[in-house]
Amino acid sequence: MIDLHLHSTCSDGTLTPAELVAMAGRKGLKAISITDHDCVAGVGDAFEAGRDAGVAIVSGLELSVVHRHVSLHLLGYGFDWKNQELAEKLTRLQHSRDKRNREILARLEAYDISISYEELATLSGGGQTGRPHIARLLVEKGVVGSMNQAFTDYLKKDGPAYVRRFAYSAEEAISVIHRAGGVAVLAHPVQLDRSLETLPQLVAELTSAGLDGIETYYPTQKGKIRKKLRQIAREFELLETGGSDYHGDIKPGTAMAGGIRFSVPVELYERLQERLTVK
């Protein structure tokens, strides 16, 4: 079993890369990928911990991108995480994220909700900060009763404190991942279209732009949904990947792959490695 979609303290997760690797080892996973948002800061630590734990590590990240005014997430795998062009692109995203966080806090201040940037930085432990951290502070301050309510009342798209941020186009992101030696995969496609009716057209367009795969195994993609996604992957000759999107206790009710509720077959990792070897 494997898990190719995990988040650490380097973005909005609550476990360090080393802690995620240790957990994967205890679960008996053969391979994992830490796919932090717009960030590769944890990849080096993951490789080091993986060698000690006997867990194979695939370099990874999750990019928020735009395609025809639609926001979606791309997973990058197997790239050179020290690639200079990639580093420059990610630095721009980090600056954009920082600016967005400050604007969100300013909007909350207009509702007499005071959160300092220092509080936000402290909560993230020096890692990347984002809306989940702000939501957590809203809960801690008693403004809302839950993370979900924080998003519903303030932080969701079109909410009173929502702020858009810069995002690369899907085409540009795919090209950057390729130039760094990796493959690009569409993350949790069911979140884009629950009915999957419009997904084939989107996948066709992204495949023309160089998309390499689809995340077919995901906790909310089971039964008929997974069957349809696998059919789409075969139709467009795309790789299949899978992962839990585990963030730690910041997202209650989620768990790393490897249990009875959700698992990802090791064959997907083997096919991914074959593709990366060919590249």
Backbone as CSV, one residue per row, in Angstrom:
resi,resn,N_x,N_y,N_z,CA_x,CA_y,CA_z,C_x,C_y,C_z
1,MET,0.832,-1.198,0.000,0.000,0.000,0.000,0.874,1.258,0.000
2,ILE,0.284,2.351,-0.473,1.003,3.618,-0.600,0.075,4.775,-0.228
3,ASP,0.646,5.974,-0.144,-0.153,7.194,0.018,0.620,8.335,-0.629
4,LEU,0.120,8.797,-1.767,0.834,9.809,-2.549,0.208,11.197,-2.432
5,HIS,-0.493,11.448,-1.319,-1.100,12.774,-1.131,-1.172,13.082,0.359
6,LEU,-0.109,13.707,0.871,0.009,14.022,2.297,0.481,15.463,2.469
7,HIS,0.078,16.077,3.587,0.491,17.449,3.878,1.162,17.524,5.238
8,SER,2.251,18.275,5.306,3.043,18.389,6.532,2.966,19.804,7.110
9,THR,3.718,20.027,8.172,3.791,21.352,8.787,4.432,22.379,7.860
10,CYS,5.026,21.931,6.773,5.599,22.878,5.815,4.511,23.620,5.042
11,SER,3.276,23.071,5.042,2.144,23.833,4.506,1.065,23.866,5.576
12,ASP,-0.054,23.170,5.380,-1.146,23.290,6.348,-1.432,22.000,7.105
13,GLY,-0.450,21.108,7.192,-0.603,19.902,7.998,-0.110,20.123,9.417
14,THR,-0.349,19.146,10.283,0.059,19.287,11.690,1.190,18.346,12.084
15,LEU,1.636,17.482,11.180,2.761,16.590,11.448,3.947,16.990,10.578
16,THR,5.148,16.846,11.117,6.348,17.150,10.343,6.551,16.078,9.278
17,PRO,7.373,16.354,8.263,7.673,15.317,7.274,8.182,14.031,7.920
18,ALA,9.076,14.147,8.897,9.616,12.959,9.561,8.525,12.191,10.301
19,GLU,7.592,12.904,10.910,6.493,12.237,11.621,5.569,11.513,10.653
20,LEU,5.336,12.096,9.485,4.519,11.426,8.473,5.201,10.159,7.975
21,VAL,6.498,10.238,7.751,7.247,9.059,7.306,7.188,7.967,8.369
22,ALA,7.367,8.340,9.632,7.307,7.361,10.721,5.936,6.704,10.784
23,MET,4.880,7.486,10.603,3.525,6.936,10.607,3.339,5.958,9.450
24,ALA,3.857,6.334,8.279,3.767,5.451,7.115,4.489,4.136,7.381
25,GLY,5.645,4.214,8.033,6.389,3.004,8.372,5.599,2.103,9.298
26,ARG,4.946,2.695,10.302,4.140,1.902,11.237,2.960,1.247,10.540
27,LYS,2.433,1.907,9.513,1.298,1.361,8.779,1.723,0.344,7.721
28,GLY,3.022,0.224,7.513,3.516,-0.721,6.528,3.407,-0.240,5.094
29,LEU,3.344,1.073,4.893,3.266,1.601,3.535,4.620,1.480,2.844
30,LYS,4.589,1.141,1.565,5.832,0.995,0.807,6.367,2.344,0.352
31,ALA,5.471,3.260,-0.014,5.904,4.550,-0.561,4.905,5.638,-0.208
32,ILE,5.419,6.856,-0.042,4.555,8.011,0.183,5.115,9.210,-0.574
33,SER,4.277,10.223,-0.708,4.719,11.510,-1.239,4.092,12.606,-0.390
34,ILE,4.924,13.519,0.086,4.430,14.677,0.823,4.209,15.795,-0.187
35,THR,2.946,16.144,-0.386,2.551,17.064,-1.454,2.058,18.376,-0.849
36,ASP,2.963,19.101,-0.217,2.567,20.353,0.419,2.144,21.389,-0.614
37,HIS,1.276,22.295,-0.189,0.731,23.311,-1.081,1.808,24.309,-1.507
38,ASP,2.057,24.357,-2.820,2.956,25.360,-3.401,4.312,25.388,-2.706
39,CYS,4.802,24.227,-2.283,5.972,24.213,-1.400,6.678,22.859,-1.466
40,VAL,8.017,22.871,-1.474,8.797,21.629,-1.433,9.748,21.616,-0.240
41,ALA,9.479,22.448,0.752,10.394,22.596,1.892,10.571,21.319,2.697
42,GLY,9.598,20.417,2.645,9.693,19.200,3.444,10.246,17.994,2.713
43,VAL,10.532,18.141,1.424,10.948,16.981,0.629,12.281,16.416,1.103
44,GLY,13.243,17.280,1.374,14.556,16.805,1.821,14.470,16.017,3.113
45,ASP,13.721,16.531,4.092,13.542,15.823,5.366,12.844,14.490,5.150
46,ALA,11.892,14.462,4.213,11.172,13.221,3.935,12.107,12.155,3.376
47,PHE,12.967,12.541,2.441,13.921,11.575,1.882,14.837,11.020,2.971
48,GLU,15.316,11.889,3.837,16.208,11.452,4.910,15.501,10.490,5.861
49,ALA,14.281,10.847,6.260,13.522,9.985,7.166,13.128,8.684,6.485
50,GLY,12.849,8.752,5.190,12.459,7.559,4.452,13.559,6.521,4.399
51,ARG,14.797,6.976,4.256,15.925,6.041,4.243,16.016,5.296,5.571
52,ASP,15.790,5.996,6.659,15.880,5.371,7.982,14.712,4.430,8.259
53,ALA,13.530,4.785,7.721,12.320,4.012,8.016,12.042,2.912,7.001
54,GLY,12.795,2.895,5.904,12.539,1.896,4.873,11.294,2.186,4.058
55,VAL,10.946,3.472,3.943,9.783,3.899,3.163,10.278,4.683,1.951
56,ALA,9.869,4.275,0.760,10.270,4.992,-0.452,9.563,6.345,-0.507
57,ILE,10.289,7.367,-0.914,9.745,8.721,-0.986,9.735,9.192,-2.438
58,VAL,8.606,9.747,-2.851,8.489,10.385,-4.165,8.392,11.888,-3.926
59,SER,9.258,12.663,-4.553,9.142,14.116,-4.393,7.765,14.553,-4.876
60,GLY,7.163,15.491,-4.151,5.811,15.897,-4.510,5.472,17.312,-4.083
61,LEU,4.413,17.841,-4.681,3.828,19.111,-4.267,2.433,19.202,-4.852
62,GLU,1.626,20.108,-4.315,0.280,20.353,-4.830,0.171,21.830,-5.181
63,LEU,-0.131,22.094,-6.451,-0.222,23.464,-6.938,-1.674,23.849,-7.177
64,SER,-2.049,25.029,-6.708,-3.364,25.590,-7.017,-3.227,26.372,-8.317
65,VAL,-4.000,25.978,-9.331,-3.864,26.585,-10.655,-5.246,26.955,-11.191
66,VAL,-5.237,27.593,-12.360,-6.486,28.006,-12.996,-6.498,27.513,-14.436
67,HIS,-7.664,27.019,-14.869,-7.849,26.624,-16.267,-9.224,27.102,-16.710
68,ARG,-9.242,28.004,-17.665,-10.503,28.572,-18.166,-11.383,29.076,-17.014
69,HIS,-10.806,29.828,-16.134,-11.492,30.435,-14.980,-11.941,29.414,-13.937
70,VAL,-11.511,28.174,-14.078,-11.828,27.139,-13.090,-10.597,26.896,-12.222
71,SER,-10.761,26.967,-10.909,-9.657,26.681,-9.990,-9.555,25.179,-9.783
72,LEU,-8.353,24.650,-9.872,-8.148,23.223,-9.657,-6.765,23.002,-9.069
73,HIS,-6.523,21.773,-8.624,-5.237,21.440,-8.013,-4.503,20.421,-8.871
74,LEU,-3.216,20.654,-9.053,-2.347,19.711,-9.754,-1.323,19.161,-8.775
75,LEU,-1.093,17.872,-8.839,-0.050,17.217,-8.059,1.157,16.995,-8.959
76,GLY,2.327,17.372,-8.479,3.558,17.108,-9.204,4.328,16.006,-8.502
77,TYR,4.872,15.051,-9.263,5.598,13.917,-8.682,6.923,13.680,-9.397
78,GLY,7.914,13.257,-8.622,9.156,12.759,-9.194,10.058,13.800,-9.816
79,PHE,9.846,15.062,-9.522,10.649,16.139,-10.092,11.912,16.366,-9.260
80,ASP,12.833,17.124,-9.821,14.020,17.568,-9.084,13.583,18.695,-8.162
81,TRP,13.499,18.426,-6.873,12.943,19.410,-5.946,13.887,20.583,-5.690
82,LYS,15.105,20.496,-6.229,16.045,21.619,-6.123,16.126,22.420,-7.430
83,ASN,15.253,22.124,-8.373,15.252,22.803,-9.663,15.071,24.314,-9.476
84,GLN,15.929,25.104,-10.121,15.942,26.554,-9.904,14.669,27.224,-10.409
85,GLU,14.222,26.847,-11.604,13.008,27.472,-12.142,11.813,27.183,-11.240
86,LEU,11.695,25.944,-10.792,10.603,25.582,-9.895,10.670,26.411,-8.616
87,ALA,11.867,26.562,-8.073,12.040,27.341,-6.843,11.577,28.782,-7.033
88,GLU,11.892,29.364,-8.184,11.490,30.749,-8.446,9.976,30.869,-8.569
89,LYS,9.351,29.901,-9.232,7.889,29.920,-9.361,7.220,29.791,-7.991
90,LEU,7.754,28.926,-7.146,7.170,28.720,-5.820,7.376,29.941,-4.926
91,THR,8.505,30.614,-5.085,8.747,31.833,-4.305,7.690,32.886,-4.612
92,ARG,7.340,33.021,-5.881,6.291,33.984,-6.239,4.963,33.601,-5.584
93,LEU,4.662,32.312,-5.553,3.423,31.862,-4.920,3.435,32.137,-3.421
94,GLN,4.596,31.960,-2.793,4.691,32.218,-1.351,4.472,33.699,-1.047
95,HIS,5.030,34.568,-1.868,4.820,36.002,-1.677,3.340,36.350,-1.841
96,SER,2.702,35.728,-2.828,1.276,35.955,-3.055,0.452,35.465,-1.869
97,ARG,0.833,34.320,-1.333,0.112,33.759,-0.185,0.243,34.679,1.037
98,ASP,1.440,35.199,1.242,1.666,36.097,2.377,0.796,37.354,2.259
99,LYS,0.767,37.926,1.067,-0.050,39.118,0.832,-1.524,38.811,1.064
100,ARG,-1.962,37.666,0.596,-3.368,37.278,0.765,-3.728,37.130,2.240
101,ASN,-2.854,36.479,3.005,-3.127,36.294,4.434,-3.317,37.634,5.136
102,ARG,-2.460,38.585,4.811,-2.555,39.901,5.447,-3.864,40.602,5.069
103,GLU,-4.294,40.425,3.824,-5.546,41.046,3.389,-6.746,40.385,4.070
104,ILE,-6.684,39.066,4.268,-7.766,38.375,4.978,-7.871,38.884,6.413
105,LEU,-6.728,39.019,7.077,-6.734,39.510,8.458,-7.300,40.928,8.528
106,ALA,-6.997,41.743,7.529,-7.529,43.108,7.496,-9.047,43.096,7.333
107,ARG,-9.549,42.182,6.524,-11.003,42.090,6.334,-11.692,41.604,7.608
108,LEU,-11.063,40.679,8.304,-11.626,40.219,9.573,-11.632,41.351,10.601
109,GLU,-10.598,42.173,10.567,-10.516,43.314,11.488,-11.709,44.250,11.299
110,ALA,-12.188,44.351,10.067,-13.351,45.198,9.789,-14.609,44.679,10.478
111,TYR,-14.592,43.395,10.858,-15.707,42.793,11.604,-15.370,42.693,13.093
112,ASP,-14.393,43.501,13.520,-13.956,43.519,14.924,-13.406,42.171,15.381
113,ILE,-12.791,41.450,14.441,-12.131,40.183,14.760,-10.632,40.415,14.613
114,SER,-9.933,40.403,15.717,-8.512,40.754,15.700,-7.626,39.513,15.760
115,ILE,-6.880,39.301,14.680,-5.869,38.244,14.618,-4.596,38.884,14.085
116,SER,-3.527,38.798,14.833,-2.270,39.387,14.378,-1.527,38.417,13.467
117,TYR,-0.675,38.976,12.611,0.119,38.116,11.735,1.084,37.269,12.557
118,GLU,1.518,37.798,13.691,2.416,37.054,14.578,1.722,35.811,15.131
119,GLU,0.442,35.934,15.486,-0.324,34.777,15.964,-0.409,33.712,14.873
120,LEU,-0.627,34.163,13.665,-0.738,33.245,12.536,0.579,32.517,12.308
121,ALA,1.682,33.250,12.341,3.002,32.649,12.130,3.350,31.671,13.245
122,THR,2.977,32.005,14.467,3.255,31.120,15.600,2.499,29.809,15.460
123,LEU,1.236,29.891,15.045,0.424,28.681,14.895,1.012,27.747,13.851
124,SER,1.546,28.308,12.772,2.088,27.473,11.694,3.473,26.940,12.015
125,GLY,4.068,27.402,13.121,5.381,26.913,13.515,6.483,27.273,12.548
126,GLY,6.320,28.375,11.859,7.336,28.795,10.901,7.121,28.235,9.512
127,GLY,6.110,27.379,9.354,5.800,26.830,8.042,4.877,27.758,7.270
128,GLN,4.355,27.251,6.182,3.469,28.032,5.336,2.130,28.245,6.033
129,THR,1.570,29.441,5.889,0.280,29.726,6.507,-0.791,29.900,5.447
130,GLY,-2.033,29.640,5.829,-3.139,29.764,4.894,-4.464,29.827,5.625
131,ARG,-5.538,29.702,4.872,-6.874,29.820,5.456,-7.153,28.813,6.573
132,PRO,-6.666,27.553,6.480,-6.924,26.629,7.593,-6.362,27.124,8.921
133,HIS,-5.209,27.784,8.880,-4.634,28.321,10.114,-5.484,29.473,10.654
134,ILE,-5.964,30.321,9.755,-6.837,31.419,10.177,-8.126,30.855,10.762
135,ALA,-8.658,29.813,10.130,-9.874,29.179,10.642,-9.653,28.624,12.041
136,ARG,-8.501,28.032,12.243,-8.199,27.462,13.554,-8.137,28.554,14.626
137,LEU,-7.564,29.697,14.287,-7.508,30.806,15.237,-8.897,31.364,15.525
138,LEU,-9.758,31.372,14.524,-11.135,31.820,14.742,-11.851,30.907,15.738
139,VAL,-11.555,29.607,15.663,-12.131,28.660,16.624,-11.553,28.911,18.015
140,GLU,-10.225,29.038,18.093,-9.563,29.229,19.387,-10.017,30.505,20.090
141,LYS,-10.341,31.531,19.306,-10.779,32.792,19.894,-12.274,32.812,20.197
142,GLY,-12.962,31.721,19.874,-14.384,31.635,20.169,-15.274,32.386,19.205
143,VAL,-14.715,32.809,18.075,-15.514,33.524,17.081,-16.503,32.578,16.417
144,VAL,-16.051,31.349,16.170,-16.895,30.312,15.566,-16.724,29.024,16.358
145,GLY,-17.613,28.081,16.123,-17.564,26.837,16.878,-16.764,25.734,16.229
146,SER,-16.426,25.892,14.940,-15.707,24.827,14.239,-14.970,25.397,13.038
147,MET,-14.033,24.595,12.530,-13.311,24.976,11.316,-14.291,25.165,10.161
148,ASN,-15.245,24.247,10.037,-16.220,24.348,8.951,-16.991,25.657,9.030
149,GLN,-17.382,26.041,10.248,-18.125,27.290,10.404,-17.266,28.490,10.037
150,ALA,-15.967,28.414,10.333,-15.062,29.506,9.975,-15.067,29.743,8.470
151,PHE,-15.055,28.657,7.715,-15.091,28.788,6.261,-16.465,29.245,5.793
152,THR,-17.515,28.650,6.351,-18.872,29.005,5.936,-19.187,30.470,6.206
153,ASP,-18.791,30.958,7.375,-19.152,32.323,7.776,-18.212,33.395,7.235
154,TYR,-16.930,33.031,7.010,-15.954,34.072,6.671,-15.036,33.764,5.490
155,LEU,-14.516,32.534,5.402,-13.359,32.277,4.549,-13.646,31.598,3.222
156,LYS,-14.857,31.093,3.027,-15.146,30.414,1.767,-15.145,31.413,0.611
157,LYS,-15.091,30.883,-0.605,-15.136,31.747,-1.778,-16.394,32.601,-1.735
158,ASP,-16.229,33.897,-1.955,-17.299,34.892,-1.888,-17.737,35.191,-0.460
159,GLY,-17.039,34.626,0.541,-17.308,34.971,1.934,-16.777,36.366,2.238
160,PRO,-17.187,36.966,3.357,-16.807,38.353,3.659,-15.311,38.586,3.842
161,ALA,-14.561,37.538,4.193,-13.113,37.712,4.375,-12.307,36.998,3.296
162,TYR,-12.984,36.504,2.267,-12.275,35.766,1.211,-11.479,36.726,0.332
163,VAL,-10.268,36.309,0.004,-9.402,37.084,-0.887,-8.808,36.134,-1.921
164,ARG,-8.960,36.474,-3.177,-8.338,35.671,-4.233,-6.837,35.892,-4.201
165,ARG,-6.111,34.906,-4.692,-4.663,35.081,-4.761,-4.157,34.660,-6.133
166,PHE,-2.944,35.031,-6.408,-2.343,34.713,-7.702,-2.231,33.202,-7.892
167,ALA,-2.490,32.751,-9.113,-2.314,31.334,-9.446,-1.811,31.231,-10.882
168,TYR,-0.928,30.282,-11.126,-0.465,30.019,-12.485,-1.560,29.297,-13.263
169,SER,-1.489,29.386,-14.569,-2.396,28.595,-15.398,-1.993,27.129,-15.304
170,ALA,-2.945,26.251,-15.544,-2.647,24.819,-15.513,-1.567,24.477,-16.529
171,GLU,-1.649,25.102,-17.705,-0.671,24.819,-18.755,0.745,25.173,-18.311
172,GLU,0.898,26.339,-17.688,2.227,26.758,-17.245,2.736,25.853,-16.132
173,ALA,1.858,25.500,-15.202,2.265,24.641,-14.087,2.712,23.269,-14.580
174,ILE,1.971,22.711,-15.532,2.341,21.411,-16.094,3.717,21.498,-16.751
175,SER,3.949,22.562,-17.492,5.233,22.732,-18.175,6.387,22.851,-17.188
176,VAL,6.179,23.596,-16.109,7.230,23.759,-15.101,7.556,22.418,-14.454
177,ILE,6.530,21.647,-14.111,6.741,20.323,-13.518,7.520,19.432,-14.478
178,HIS,7.152,19.475,-15.753,7.855,18.668,-16.755,9.317,19.085,-16.882
179,ARG,9.564,20.384,-16.917,10.942,20.850,-17.072,11.800,20.512,-15.854
180,ALA,11.149,20.282,-14.721,11.875,19.855,-13.519,12.000,18.334,-13.458
181,GLY,11.525,17.647,-14.514,11.684,16.202,-14.602,10.564,15.386,-14.007
182,GLY,9.429,16.027,-13.682,8.343,15.315,-13.026,7.136,15.074,-13.911
183,VAL,6.096,14.538,-13.297,4.822,14.318,-13.978,3.741,15.105,-13.251
184,ALA,2.702,15.502,-13.994,1.616,16.320,-13.453,0.319,15.519,-13.433
185,VAL,-0.365,15.573,-12.291,-1.562,14.758,-12.066,-2.699,15.645,-11.561
186,LEU,-3.898,15.443,-12.088,-5.075,16.174,-11.620,-5.520,15.618,-10.274
187,ALA,-5.559,16.482,-9.252,-5.913,16.047,-7.897,-7.425,15.979,-7.702
188,HIS,-7.849,15.050,-6.852,-9.255,14.856,-6.434,-10.275,15.420,-7.430
189,PRO,-10.360,14.827,-8.624,-11.234,15.373,-9.671,-12.705,15.433,-9.286
190,VAL,-13.140,14.595,-8.353,-14.552,14.608,-7.963,-14.939,15.947,-7.351
191,GLN,-13.976,16.675,-6.804,-14.280,17.979,-6.218,-14.582,19.028,-7.285
192,LEU,-14.208,18.745,-8.514,-14.489,19.662,-9.616,-15.868,19.429,-10.203
193,ASP,-16.290,18.174,-10.210,-17.571,17.824,-10.836,-18.060,16.513,-10.238
194,ARG,-18.938,16.615,-9.250,-19.420,15.420,-8.554,-20.096,14.440,-9.511
195,SER,-20.781,14.968,-10.521,-21.473,14.096,-11.473,-20.515,13.495,-12.492
196,LEU,-19.342,14.105,-12.640,-18.308,13.698,-13.605,-18.729,13.914,-15.055
197,GLU,-19.843,14.612,-15.275,-20.344,14.804,-16.634,-19.427,15.702,-17.470
198,THR,-18.887,16.739,-16.857,-18.035,17.670,-17.607,-16.556,17.319,-17.509
199,LEU,-16.227,16.334,-16.680,-14.817,16.016,-16.442,-14.075,15.540,-17.689
200,PRO,-14.667,14.673,-18.533,-13.922,14.225,-19.718,-13.433,15.378,-20.594
201,GLN,-14.251,16.412,-20.770,-13.830,17.556,-21.580,-12.664,18.281,-20.928
202,LEU,-12.739,18.468,-19.601,-11.641,19.116,-18.883,-10.367,18.299,-18.999
203,VAL,-10.484,16.994,-18.811,-9.313,16.123,-18.895,-8.730,16.150,-20.303
204,ALA,-9.590,16.186,-21.310,-9.110,16.256,-22.695,-8.275,17.518,-22.908
205,GLU,-8.758,18.647,-22.395,-8.034,19.909,-22.547,-6.708,19.885,-21.791
206,LEU,-6.735,19.350,-20.573,-5.506,19.294,-19.777,-4.508,18.299,-20.368
207,THR,-5.014,17.205,-20.934,-4.131,16.223,-21.568,-3.423,16.846,-22.769
208,SER,-4.146,17.681,-23.508,-3.525,18.386,-24.631,-2.415,19.314,-24.155
209,ALA,-2.548,19.773,-22.899,-1.531,20.657,-22.313,-0.409,19.878,-21.647
210,GLY,-0.511,18.533,-21.670,0.571,17.717,-21.131,0.272,16.965,-19.853
211,LEU,-0.990,16.984,-19.372,-1.330,16.261,-18.148,-0.914,14.800,-18.258
212,ASP,-0.343,14.260,-17.168,0.157,12.881,-17.173,-0.750,11.894,-16.452
213,GLY,-1.595,12.375,-15.538,-2.361,11.422,-14.747,-3.547,12.032,-14.025
214,ILE,-4.337,11.144,-13.396,-5.500,11.523,-12.591,-5.409,10.803,-11.252
215,GLU,-5.768,11.499,-10.197,-5.841,10.889,-8.868,-7.171,10.131,-8.771
216,THR,-7.128,8.851,-9.077,-8.354,8.049,-9.092,-8.711,7.494,-7.720
217,TYR,-7.708,7.270,-6.879,-7.945,6.757,-5.522,-7.889,7.926,-4.539
218,TYR,-9.034,8.201,-3.915,-9.178,9.318,-2.980,-10.328,8.949,-2.044
219,PRO,-10.273,9.358,-0.778,-11.287,8.893,0.182,-12.737,9.102,-0.234
220,THR,-13.031,10.174,-0.969,-14.419,10.428,-1.378,-14.706,9.947,-2.799
221,GLN,-13.796,9.170,-3.367,-13.968,8.645,-4.725,-14.002,7.121,-4.669
222,LYS,-15.172,6.584,-4.399,-15.303,5.135,-4.264,-16.385,4.614,-5.201
223,GLY,-16.496,3.298,-5.289,-17.567,2.676,-6.052,-17.636,3.134,-7.494
224,LYS,-18.835,3.576,-7.898,-19.066,3.977,-9.282,-18.217,5.181,-9.681
225,ILE,-17.959,6.062,-8.724,-17.152,7.250,-9.035,-15.734,6.843,-9.410
226,ARG,-15.127,5.978,-8.589,-13.766,5.530,-8.900,-13.738,4.754,-10.214
227,LYS,-14.737,3.925,-10.434,-14.800,3.144,-11.672,-14.825,4.075,-12.883
228,LYS,-15.614,5.139,-12.806,-15.706,6.092,-13.912,-14.382,6.830,-14.104
229,LEU,-13.746,7.217,-13.002,-12.466,7.924,-13.100,-11.392,7.039,-13.718
230,ARG,-11.392,5.777,-13.355,-10.411,4.856,-13.928,-10.674,4.667,-15.425
231,GLN,-11.939,4.681,-15.800,-12.297,4.578,-17.209,-11.785,5.798,-17.983
232,ILE,-11.931,6.985,-17.386,-11.433,8.210,-18.020,-9.914,8.158,-18.155
233,ALA,-9.243,7.667,-17.120,-7.782,7.550,-17.173,-7.350,6.634,-18.314
234,ARG,-8.042,5.517,-18.474,-7.704,4.588,-19.565,-7.979,5.223,-20.925
235,GLU,-9.100,5.930,-21.020,-9.481,6.551,-22.288,-8.414,7.524,-22.776
236,PHE,-7.825,8.281,-21.852,-6.829,9.286,-22.230,-5.395,8.808,-21.997
237,GLU,-5.246,7.518,-21.690,-3.934,6.893,-21.477,-3.133,7.645,-20.416
238,LEU,-3.783,7.897,-19.287,-3.170,8.634,-18.193,-2.801,7.711,-17.040
239,LEU,-1.795,8.120,-16.295,-1.439,7.417,-15.064,-2.565,7.541,-14.046
240,GLU,-2.652,6.557,-13.161,-3.533,6.668,-12.004,-2.670,6.825,-10.758
241,THR,-3.076,7.733,-9.881,-2.403,7.856,-8.590,-3.470,7.880,-7.501
242,GLY,-3.017,7.893,-6.250,-3.980,7.919,-5.157,-3.363,8.342,-3.848
243,GLY,-4.161,8.963,-3.017,-3.694,9.368,-1.701,-4.833,9.867,-0.837
244,SER,-4.532,10.032,0.438,-5.554,10.351,1.435,-5.827,11.836,1.603
245,ASP,-4.881,12.699,1.198,-4.981,14.134,1.468,-4.955,14.395,2.978
246,TYR,-4.202,13.568,3.686,-4.141,13.649,5.146,-3.391,14.895,5.592
247,HIS,-4.015,15.650,6.515,-3.425,16.884,7.047,-3.128,16.799,8.538
248,GLY,-3.430,15.682,9.181,-3.299,15.608,10.631,-4.565,16.069,11.312
249,ASP,-4.461,16.467,12.583,-5.669,16.767,13.352,-6.302,18.111,13.013
250,ILE,-5.707,18.871,12.098,-6.353,20.105,11.665,-7.596,19.802,10.835
251,LYS,-7.675,18.572,10.298,-8.861,18.117,9.569,-9.352,16.826,10.216
252,PRO,-10.171,16.934,11.267,-10.660,15.746,11.987,-11.403,14.785,11.066
253,GLY,-11.290,13.503,11.390,-12.000,12.490,10.622,-11.243,11.968,9.427
254,THR,-10.034,12.481,9.205,-9.216,11.991,8.097,-8.089,11.121,8.635
255,ALA,-7.555,10.277,7.775,-6.476,9.378,8.192,-5.580,9.072,7.005
256,MET,-4.333,8.768,7.295,-3.416,8.317,6.258,-3.931,7.011,5.673
257,ALA,-3.677,6.793,4.397,-4.085,5.548,3.756,-3.424,4.364,4.451
258,GLY,-4.027,3.202,4.267,-3.432,2.003,4.835,-4.343,1.249,5.774
259,GLY,-5.505,1.795,6.072,-6.445,1.113,6.948,-7.547,0.428,6.163
260,ILE,-8.544,-0.045,6.886,-9.671,-0.734,6.260,-10.501,0.238,5.423
261,ARG,-10.611,1.476,5.897,-11.490,2.438,5.241,-10.968,2.903,3.888
262,PHE,-9.637,3.002,3.751,-9.085,3.528,2.507,-7.661,3.042,2.307
263,SER,-7.392,2.515,1.139,-6.036,2.076,0.803,-5.787,2.317,-0.683
264,VAL,-4.514,2.431,-1.016,-4.103,2.677,-2.400,-3.140,1.570,-2.805
265,PRO,-3.417,0.858,-3.905,-2.562,-0.269,-4.294,-1.160,0.151,-4.707
266,VAL,-0.183,-0.660,-4.346,1.219,-0.346,-4.623,1.500,-0.319,-6.120
267,GLU,0.659,-0.977,-6.916,0.873,-1.001,-8.367,0.878,0.408,-8.965
268,LEU,0.127,1.325,-8.367,0.108,2.692,-8.895,1.465,3.362,-8.728
269,TYR,2.126,3.073,-7.624,3.481,3.600,-7.391,4.454,3.000,-8.402
270,GLU,4.325,1.715,-8.655,5.227,1.040,-9.590,5.083,1.606,-11.005
271,ARG,3.836,1.878,-11.425,3.623,2.458,-12.756,4.139,3.888,-12.823
272,LEU,3.982,4.620,-11.736,4.523,5.978,-11.677,6.033,5.951,-11.817
273,GLN,6.678,5.025,-11.131,8.133,4.914,-11.211,8.582,4.547,-12.618
274,GLU,7.816,3.691,-13.280,8.138,3.326,-14.660,8.084,4.551,-15.568
275,ARG,7.057,5.377,-15.388,6.927,6.587,-16.205,8.072,7.561,-15.937
276,LEU,8.434,7.716,-14.680,9.522,8.629,-14.326,10.855,8.136,-14.865
277,THR,11.037,6.810,-14.894,12.270,6.229,-15.432,12.381,6.503,-16.925
278,VAL,11.253,6.409,-17.622,11.227,6.679,-19.058,11.569,8.134,-19.331
279,LYS,10.997,9.059,-18.489,11.274,10.490,-18.661,12.753,10.789,-18.473
